[in-house]
Every structure is written in structure tokens, then in C-alpha cells.
Amino acid sequence: MSPGTHIRELGLWMHSSWRKWTCLINPPVVLLPRVLRKIKEDRATAVLLSALNWTGQSWFPDLIQMLVDYPLLLPQRQSLLFLPFQPTAYHPLWKYLHLTAWTLPETVIKQQTFQKKMLTSCWPHGERPPRSGTQAPGRPGYAGVLKEVHVPFQLL
């Protein structure tokens, strides 16, 4: 299967309604903004799998804003990451990629309920912001910050 096959298949799914499905999605990074927009538009329930915690990317605030539960940091195992164009081959960077499951909503009510249950916190005084957009802000173990509240990872 060629690398473009998966992208073409996802393109076909982008024209269907996702509302009645619970979607498990692991899109290429370049399609993340489009997938997040589709989840919002269709008010779909989705679990987005991503090996990246890129807080500096344009789509990251949307991802954090859409959460309905704490992101789940999966164990770091070679068998969890395959190459999309060669499903029998492990990803060569598996040691450096942390696969995360982000539960995304079907309703704004679920987002608001989740946001209310988080504890209020803020950026620690005196600390400098991270230099790289791929580092999580704040202390290790946090996916990001939403409305001045740290969003911690849950471990599987």
C-alpha cells in the first residue's frame, strides 16, 4: 500500500458524516487541523491517537480546548507504532515518540464538565517558557494548559 493511499481514504471519509460513529483516528500530522475541524463540525465522538505533543502548533490549542477527559499517555512500545505505508515495519523513531490518546467530544457540555473538574493552577513564577514548541509547558507530565489549568497526562 502506498503512503498516499491512507490519505486518499481519509479524504473520502472527510466527506461523510461522523456524528453517528465513535471514531478512532490516527491521521498524518498535516491533516490534524482538518480532522479537528471535522470532529467539531459533525459533533462526533472521537479518540485521536497522536505521537506528538506539539504545544507550539497552530492546531494544539483547539485540541486542548476540545478535551473531555485527560489525555492518555500509552506505554512506549515498539509494537504500537508502525509505518503507514509498510504495516509490518516498526517506526524507526518509536523510542522518541509517545503515543497519546486524546478523547474528543460529541457535545460542548462534556467539554465544559471536564474543564470544571480540573484544578486551577498557573505557570510557576520565575520559570522561563520552553524554547521548543514541541515541549509541554509547565512541569513534565502535563499535556498543556487550558484556561490557566494544567492538563495532566494519565498513564496506561
C-alpha positions in Angstrom: 0.0 0.0 0.0 1.4 3.4 -1.0 1.7 6.3 1.5 -0.9 8.3 -0.4 -3.5 5.5 -0.1 -4.2 6.3 3.6 -4.5 10.0 2.8 -6.9 9.3 -0.1 -9.0 7.0 2.1 -9.2 9.7 4.9 -10.2 12.2 2.2 -13.2 10.1 1.3 -14.2 9.8 5.0 -13.9 13.6 5.4 -17.0 13.9 3.1 -19.1 11.5 5.2 -20.8 12.4 8.5 -19.0 11.2 11.6 -21.9 12.1 14.0 -23.2 8.5 14.5 -19.7 7.0 14.9 -17.2 6.8 17.7 -14.1 7.4 15.6 -10.6 6.1 16.4 -8.3 8.3 14.3 -4.5 8.4 13.8 -4.1 10.9 11.0 -0.9 12.2 9.5 0.2 15.4 11.3 -0.5 17.6 8.2 -4.2 16.6 8.4 -4.7 17.2 12.1 -6.3 20.7 11.8 -8.7 19.3 9.2 -9.6 16.3 11.4 -10.2 18.5 14.4 -12.4 20.8 12.4 -14.4 17.8 11.1 -14.9 16.5 14.7 -16.3 19.9 15.7 -18.5 20.3 12.6 -20.0 16.9 12.9 -20.2 16.9 16.7 -18.5 13.5 16.6 -17.1 11.4 19.4 -13.5 10.6 18.7 -10.3 9.2 20.2 -7.4 10.8 18.4 -4.2 9.0 18.5 -1.1 11.1 18.1 2.6 10.5 18.7 3.2 14.3 19.1 2.6 16.8 21.9 3.4 19.9 19.9 2.2 22.7 22.0 3.6 25.3 19.6 1.5 24.1 16.6 -1.5 26.1 15.4 -3.9 23.2 16.0 -2.8 22.4 19.5 -5.0 25.0 21.4 -8.0 23.5 19.5 -7.0 20.0 20.6 -6.7 21.0 24.3 -9.9 23.1 24.1 -11.9 20.0 22.8 -10.8 17.6 25.5 -13.5 15.8 27.5 -11.0 13.7 29.6 -7.4 13.7 30.5 -5.1 12.6 27.6 -3.9 9.0 28.0 -0.2 8.5 27.5 0.3 5.0 26.2 3.2 2.8 27.1 6.3 3.4 24.9 6.4 0.1 22.9 7.9 -0.6 19.5 4.8 -2.6 18.6 2.5 0.4 18.9 4.0 2.5 16.0 4.1 1.1 12.5 4.9 2.8 9.2 1.7 3.6 7.4 3.0 2.6 4.0 4.6 -0.6 5.4 2.4 -2.0 8.2 4.8 -4.8 9.0 7.7 -2.4 9.7 8.1 -0.6 13.1 8.5 3.1 13.1 12.3 3.9 13.3 11.7 6.7 15.8 9.5 4.7 18.2 11.8 5.3 21.1 11.3 9.1 20.8 7.5 9.2 20.1 5.0 9.0 22.9 1.6 7.8 21.5 -1.2 9.7 23.2 -5.0 9.1 23.1 -7.0 12.3 23.2 -10.7 11.8 23.9 -12.7 14.4 22.0 -16.4 15.3 22.4 -19.7 15.0 20.9 -21.1 17.9 22.9 -19.8 21.2 24.3 -21.5 20.2 27.6 -18.9 17.4 28.0 -16.1 19.8 27.4 -17.4 22.2 30.0 -17.9 19.5 32.5 -14.3 18.3 32.1 -12.9 21.8 32.3 -14.8 22.4 35.6 -13.4 19.3 37.2 -9.8 20.3 36.6 -7.9 22.1 39.4 -6.9 25.7 38.9 -3.2 26.3 38.6 -0.9 28.7 36.7 2.6 28.9 35.2 5.2 28.7 38.1 6.7 32.1 38.7 10.3 32.6 37.7 10.3 29.8 35.2 11.1 30.5 31.5 8.8 29.4 28.8 10.1 26.3 26.8 12.3 27.1 23.9 10.9 24.5 21.6 7.3 24.3 20.5 7.4 20.5 21.0 7.9 20.7 24.7 4.9 20.7 27.1 4.6 24.0 29.0 4.9 23.7 32.8 6.0 20.7 34.6 6.8 17.3 33.0 3.7 15.0 32.8 1.3 17.7 31.5 -0.2 17.9 28.1 -0.7 21.6 28.2 -2.6 24.4 29.9 -6.3 25.3 29.3 -7.7 28.4 30.9 -4.8 28.6 33.4 -5.2 25.0 34.4 -2.6 22.3 33.8 -3.9 19.3 31.8 -2.1 16.2 33.1 -1.5 13.0 31.2 -3.0 9.8 32.5 -0.7 6.8 32.2 -2.0 3.4 31.0 
